[in-house]
Amino acid sequence: MYTKSVVGTYTCPVWTRRARFINVFFLSFACIALVGEFVLPLWANWDLPVSRHSSEDEVRLLLVADPHVQLYHTYWYYGEYFALMDSDRYLRRYFRRVRRLTEPDAILILGDLVDGDNNVSNDIFLHAAERVKQMFISSHSTPCFMIPGDNDIGGEGDDPITDQRTERFKRVFGLLSNSQNIRFVHLHGNTPWNVLTKPVNLNDAHVTILLSHIPDISSQAITDLEPDILISGHDHMASVCRWEQQAGAWRKKQWLIPPDRLQLPTGTFELRLDSTLERRNNKTLVQLGVPSCSCRSGQPHLSAYGLLQVYRNRTIRFTLFKLPNRFHILCAYLFLLTIFLIYIISCLQLKSAVRAIFVCCTTFGSIYFITELLD
């Protein structure tokens, strides 16, 4: 079939225009897929702020906050399945890259491991918990230290912590929440089952770190444990705050890096605990806020993993590894697919439409699979 649109004496056949459109679409789709699945991950080629000179004088802690692994409610909801698969791949892919780059001595997971309703069945929770283990724990031999968040056991607003949720979390992850010593660093988690008491025999562990999912820690908890550093998640924003004891109570005194909903801080924050904080005399300590590492946290432009380097001379360095914004790539996919579907439904025959959809899915699947192998 030929059209009436003529340039000079040349008549352009309809099938030529259709083929031209499909070729342009596939080229655009392939370019976006290459950028989203291959180029952006390569651009996220972070550099360590300081190379490791002596493993005995430095402890590296990889900070993982609020991964919000999606709960899989039904095997028949395919839209949920693909969203879950993409979110899991995002978490797994960049965690693997950051872990290889930083070579941490331990991995600290700061709660909100799963996302969604706390009242889900045990089977749904265990399905998500197994995926958490595969992504962050069983894929390597690095020690892990983990605390629960409000999405795991409750505890925010009118959603109380219950014994049932707490016991369920302990059955799956409880052993990872016990206090640990890593050379001269002592780790302690603010959990419903851990007793916050100052360790008696620290030996060489003279830097104490308290992990708490929610940043608002009680003054009594700080008094009981006497930590040097607090690390928290929950807010999905990066921050550094100085606490000070006044009239027997601990209060937030000064924002060294205030929380920002628009952008992540750049560079490395460095602090000498003794010289700057003088903790014993002035009764002060520092708190680090770690942003979410999930692309589905509601603030995908702030997604990041954190690295805390603690040195024997009580110097600390806090660095963020910013992650690509997955939301932009998904929007580009959706925009192109919408245009393509409208076109093939209105302009192509059924056989041609099925063929075009098959080629599109094959192209994307090939790029997706190849980039997974290259990782």
C-alpha positions, 0 to 999 in steps of 0.5 A: 500500500502506498500513501498520497504523500509525495516528495517530487514524484517519489511516493513513500510506501507505508511499510517503509515508514513503519520500518523506519519508525521501528528501527528508530525505536529499537535504536533508542530503546537499546541506547537507553538500556545500555545507559541504564544497565551498563554505562551508569553502573560504570560511571559509579566508579567510586574511589576510596578516600584513603588507601589501607596502609595497615589492617591492624590500625584501621577498621573499615565498616560498610554501612547499609541502611534501609534496604527495604527489600520488597515483600512478595505477596502473590506469585500471580501479580506479575507487575509486582514480580518484575518490580521486585526483581529489579529492586533486588538486582539494584541492591545486589549489584551495587552492594557487591561493587561497593563491598569489593571496592572497600574490602570492609572488616564488617558490614553493618545493616541498620534496620528496615531490612524489609518493606511493607506491612509488619503484620504479613504472614511468616511465609511472606516475611521469610521469603523476603528475609532469605533474599536479604541473606542472599544479597547482603550476608551469604554472598561473601565471608565478611562478618555482618552486624544487624539491627531491626528497624520499624518495618521489621518489628514495629516501633514507629507511631501507633505501630508498637513493637510486639513479641511476635515480630521480635521473636520472628526477627530473632529466629532469622537474624538474631545471632547477627545482632549480638555485640561484637569486637573487631580489633579495637572497635566494639559494636553494640546494637540498640535492640529490644533484646540487647542490654545496653551496658558498658563492656567491662573488658574491652582490652584493645577495643577502645572505640565503642559504636552504638547502632540504632535504626531510629536516630532519636536515641534515649539519653539513658541508653547513651549514659548506660553504654557510653559510646563514642559514635552513634550510627543510625538510619531511618531518615533516608538522609545523610547527616553528622551531629554532635551530642553533648551532655548537659545537666545529666541528659544527652541532647543533640547540640550541633549539626556538623553536616545537616540533613538535606532532602535535595542532595547528598554531601560530597567528599569525606567527613573526617574527625579526631574523636579525642582532639575535637570532641574531648569526650571524657571532659566535655561529655560529647559524642558524634552521630552519623546518619546513613541514607537508604541504599534502596532505589524505592525509598521515596528519595532515589536521588539520595540512595547511597552506601556508607563507609566508616573508617576508624583508626587506632588513633581515634580518627574517623572518616565517613564517606558516602558512595552515591548510587545512580537514580534508577527512577530516571531510567525506569521512567525512560523505559516506560515513556518509550514503551508507551509510545511504542505500544500506542503505535503498534496497536494503531498502525501494525497488524497483529502478526507484526505487532507480536514480532515487534514486541518479541524483538523488543523484549529479546533486546532488553533481556539480552542487555540485562543478562549480559550486564549481569554476567559482566558484574 
